[in-house]
Amino acid sequence: MGFKSQASSPHSTPLPLVALLNLKPLQRQLTARFLMTVAQLVLPLFLGTLINWSLFGTFLVQTYIYFLAFPKDRRLCKLLVGFVLFLELVETISNGHDVINIFGAGWGNMEALDDVGWAWFSVPVMGSIVACVGQLFYARRIYIIGHNLYICGLIIIVSVIQLGGGIWTGVEICIARKYSLLQYNNVVATATWLAATALCDLIIVFSTVFFLVKLRQPRFRATYSNVSRIIRMTLTTGLLCASFALFDLFLFVMYKGTNYHLALCIELSKMYSNSILLILNSRGQFIHPSSEIHNHNQSDIVFNHNPSISMRTFRVDFSADAPGPTSQGGLEENKRAITTV
């Protein structure tokens, strides 16, 4: 009786560290497992959110540069960038809602830490939608430079499969409602989503490189240099997106009962949105205003208006939208194809 009244006393103090060390082995094991469970739930969400918001800032900067540097770009491209910006804004707000709930209002409550919140929508659904938009964007570019309907059709089919897998994953997560139950209820859905995403990225990378290599002509130095630059950029962005999806799938399958995979999965959509803007903005280049190169299809944008400071100029090639002769051995035709990519 005395022990019970002492335990229920409002003035009881926590056990000191020495008393905790003197706990029985089973109690110490349960305590360590509890702390490990908290770390496995919270740390991946924290790291993924930091990277997600950082990439969102990068995306905003790239979006600003695009609208500033390409005011005469086609309306379809502008609508594409605006649509992706809207999707990323919704995804980031949803991610912020979950962060406030986990690290703020629900901190210390295991039920709140294990609650998926809006992650069922912001991670798989929004991630698969943005990925699908990016993959269809690349499919159109591949058709422009290669005129191959079979490759484009294959990319579209695999992209739609990953979109369906992402929505399926979101439905399974919404039904589970707990992070601790995800990897036991939606293995097939998540594996389909991430595997199809990686497969589509690899198809895009190899097909783009294949068709661009066919366009590359050593006798035209400018065209050769531009194609080589686009090939390197395509390899970098495509392989990076595919690696993210594959490593995310590896963490999901190998570390069941943890949230390790969310450290990569949260910002997966940002990888695709940034790659889209990177390809669009790659049509321009930073040069010094003292350059003697002049072209009526180019526009110089000065970012620094202080005459006392050495200024940098952003020169943008608009030859993709400007008609021109094609009598230079295919040079102008190849240039338009390259700047459209």
N, C-alpha and C positions, 0 to 999 in steps of 0.2 A: 504494500500500500504506500509506504513511504517513497519507494522508487517511482511509483506512478505519479504521485503528486509532485515530486521534484521534476520529472520530465515535462509535466504539463504546466509548470510554473512560468509565468510570463517573464520573470527575471532571469531565466536560465541562460547561460552563456554558451557559445560554441566551444567544442572541445579544442584544447590546444594542439599544436603540431605533434607533441610527444604522444598525446593520447591517440591521435590519428595513426601514428606509426605503430602503436601497440594493438591496432585492430587485428582481428583474426585474418589469416590469409584469404579466406573466401570473401570477407568484407572488402579487403584491399583490392582484390581482383574485380569485384563488382564496381567499386569506385573508379578504378582505372578504366574499366570498360565504359562507364558512363561518360567520363571526361573525353575518352577517345571518340565516342559516339557524337558528342557535341562538336568536337573539332572536325570530324568527318562531314558533319552537316553544314557547319557555318563557314569554315575556311574556304572551301571551293566557291561558295556563293560570294564571299567577300572579294576574292581574287578575280573571279569572273566579272563582277560588277565594276571593279577598278579598270580592268582592260576594256570592258564594254563602253564605259563613259569616255575613256581616253580615245578610243577609236571613233566614237561619236563626234568628239571635238575635231579629229582629223577629217572626218567626213564633212562637217560643216565648213571647214576651211576650203576643202576641195570644191564644195558646192558653190561657195562664194567666188572662187577663182573661175569656175566654169561660166557662171552667168556674167561675170565681169569681162572675161576674155573672149567669149563666143556669143556676142549678142545677135549675130546673124545666123546662128546654127538653126538647123531644121526644127520645126515645131514638135515633131515626134520625139527628138532627143530632149528637148526642154520639158515636155510632158513626162518623159521617162524619169528624168532627174527629179522633177517635182513629186512624182508618185513615190519614188524611192525615199525621198526626204520625208514625206508624210508617213510612210511605213516605219522608218527608223525613229521618227519622233514618237509614234505610238508605242513602239517596242521599248524605247528608253524610258518613257513615262511609266509603263507597266513594270519594268524592272525596278525603277525607283520606288514604286508603291510597295513591292515585296521587300526591298531593302529597309524601308522605314518600318515595316511590320516586324521584320526579323531582328534588326539591330536597334530598334527604338521601342515601339509600343509593346512588342511581345518579347523583349529581351529577358531571359531567365525563365521563360515559360516553354517547357519542352514541347508542348502541343503546338505553340506558335512557331517554334523553330522547325518543326516537322511538317508544317502546313505548306502546301505548294503555292497557295495564294493565286496570283495571276500568272505564274510561271507556265502553266499549261498553255496559255495563249501567247505569251511574249517569246518563249524559247522555241518550241517546235513549230507552232503554227506560223508565227511571223517569220521565223528563220527559214522555213521551207518556202514561204511566199517570196521573200526577198531573193533567195537562192534561185527560185524558178525564174524570176524576172531577169536576174543576171545571166542565167544560162540561156534563156531565149534571146537576150541581147547578143550574146556571143554567137548563137546559132545564126542570127541574121547577118552578123559580120562574116561568118564563115561562108554563107551563101554568096555574099557580095564578092569575096575574093576567090572562091572556088567553084561557084555555080553547081554545087553537088547537092541534089535534093535528098539523096539517101543518107548522107552524113547528118544533114540538118534534121531530117525526120527521126533518125536515131536519137539525136540529142533531145529533141522535143519529147519523144516517148519516155526516155529515162528521166527527164526533168519532171514530167507529169507524175511518174511513179514516185519520185522522191517527194513531190508535193503531197500526193496522197498519203505517203508514209508519215510525213510530218503532221498532217491533220489527224491521221489515225493515232499517232503518238499523243497529240494533244487531248484527244477524246479519252484515251486510256489514263492519262495523268489526271484529267478532270474527274474521272470516276474513282481513281485511287485516293486522291486528296492528300496523300502522305508521301513524303520523300522516301521514307523507309520501305514503302511497298512498291515503288516504281519498278525496280529491276526484277521483280518477281511476277509482275502483271503485264508488262508491255515490252518484253524482250524482242518479240518478232517485229512489232511495229517500229521500235527504235532502230533495230538492225536494218530493216528495209529502208527507212528514211536515210540513215547515215551512209549505208553502203551504196545506195543509188546516187546520193549526192556526190560521193567520191568518184564513182564510176563516170558520171556525167562530166565532172571536172577533168578527168583524165582524157576522155574522148575529145573534149574541147581543146585541151592543150595539144595533143598529138595531131589532130586534124588542122588546127590553126597553123602550127609550125610547118606541117607538110605543105599546105597551100601557099604559105608565105615564102617558103624556100623556092617554090616554083616561080614566084614572082620576082625573086631577087636576081638582078642582072648586074654582074660585075662591071660591065662597060659603062653603066650610069652610076657614077660614084654617089650622088645624092640619094638616088633611089635605093641603092645597095645599103647605104648607111642607115636609112630610115627603116627598111625592112629588118635589118639586123637588130636595131633597137627595139622594134615591136616584138620580134621573136623572143628576145631576152625578157621583155616585160611580160609577155604571155606565159612563158615558162615560169617566171617568178610568181605571178599572181595565181595562175592555175594550179601549180604544184603546191603552193602554200594553202590554198583553199582545200584541195584534196587531202593534204597532210593533216589539216585540222580535223576534217571529218573522220578520217581513218583513225587518228589517235584518240579522238573522242569516242569512237566505237570501241576501241581497245580498252579504254578505261571503264566504259560502261559494262563490258562483258567480263573483264578480269577482276574488277573490284566491286562485287555485288554488296549491297547494303551500305554503300557510301555515296557521296555526292561528288567524287573526284572529277567525273566527266563534265560536270556543270562548269568547272573552271574554264573549259574550252567551248562548251555548247552555248553559253549565254551570249558570247560575242560572235557566234558563227555568221549571223546575218550581216554584221559590220564588215566582215571580210569581203563579202560579195558586193556590198554597196560601195566600199572604198575601191574595189577593183574596177567597178563600172566607171567611177569618176576618174580613176587613174588612166584608164584607156582613153576616155574622152579628152582629158586634159593633156594627154601625151602628144596631141597634134600641135601644141605650142611649145616654145622653148624660151628660156631666159638668155638674152644676149645683151651686149653692151651697146649703148646708143651710138658709139663712135663707129660701129660696123658700117661698111659701105654697101652692104647688101640691101637692095630695095626691090620690092615687088608690089604691084598694084593689088595683089590678092592677100597681102599681109597687113596686119594692123598692129601698131606699136602702142602698148599701154604702159605708161610710166607710173610706178607705184610710189616713188619718192619724189615729191614736188619741191624739195628744198634744193635750190641751185648750188648751195655751198657744199653739198655732199655728192659724191660720185653716184649717179643714178643708175638704176637697173631698169631694163625695159623688158616687157613680156611681149614677144613677137608671136603672133598667131597666124597659122597658114589656113586661109579660107578657100584654098583651091578645090576642096571637096565639093563646094557648093557653086563654084564659078565655072561656067563653060569655057572651054579652051580648045585649041587645035590638038589633033592627035597624029600629027605628021612627023614626030620626032622619034620614030622607031618604037612607039609604044611608051615613051617616057611619061607624057602627060597622062595617059590612061592608067599606067601603074601608079602615078602619084595620086590620082584621084582615088584609086582603090585603097592605097595605103592610108591616106588621110581619113577615109571613111571608116577604117577598122577601129 
